[in-house]
Amino acid sequence: MKLKELLDGEVEKRNDVHELSLDKPDPIMIAKRYNDESISLICALFAYGNAKLIVKFLDSLDFSLLEQSDKKIQDALSSHYYRFQKSADVAQFFITLKRASEAFSLEEKFAEGYSKEEDIMMGLASLIEALRGLNVYESYGYNFLVGKVPHAKSTSTYKRWLMYLRWMVRKDNIDMGLWKSVDKKDLLLPLDTHTFKVSQNLGLLKRKQYDLKSVKEITKKLKTFDKNDPIKYDFALYRIGQEKIAL
């Protein structure tokens, strides 16, 4: 159980608000300012690429636009873009989330799918399908941002979505715990390139493919360390990889 002890130590050390700073940027820094499920989803889905650039982009957004007209949103975001997302993609995502807030809560829509079998991916399918139904707009950047509706043969890791769920469901000094209808024991690891390599190096993962099966394999292994909260290890694994720490 030496590995468990090492990881538990890293979890305890990382569960500290000082882990989130301009020196150690993370998109949850912006999300935590607002404690709002829609703003948090924006922060999570734009969380790809360099962490400092992600935080800089998120800092440039006026989230009060989520309560404005479509035209005001489009005008205000006409010069905002991020990597694969052009300004039109950013504006349309704001419009989608504005419409969602008027129609349902993101937690309720997720729970419609999740509650059937306590299945995280079924919950995601329900929520993504609902968001897709609110806006017919499509582009490469927008589709990349929102993602496809998960199905039985999906291979995508859904990293940004699973990270969002970690933020919403878990509650500690890092995660916000805004949702109450989802059990943290059912969460899946938000697998990125850092945690993928770290998990292989630590023996948490044998698969060599970066896919949903690897997500489930690592999560299953982490459940042997903590069956009730396996994803508490995610942030620590991410930092271990990011900081190139050898355990």
Buried (B, 14 or more C-beta within 10 A) or exposed (E): EEEEEBBBEBBEEBBEEEBBEEEBBBBBBBBBEBEBBBBBBBBBBBBBEEBEEBBEBBEEBEBEBBEBEEEEBBEBBEEBBBBBBBBBBBBBBBBBBBBBBEEBBBBEBBBBBBBEEEBBBBBBBBBBBBBBEBBEBEBEBBBBBBBEBBEEEBEEBBBBBBBBBBBBBBBBEBBBBBBEEBEBBBBBBBBBEBBBBBBBEBEBBEBEEBBBEBBBBBBEBBBEBBEEBBBBBBBBBBBBBBEEEEE
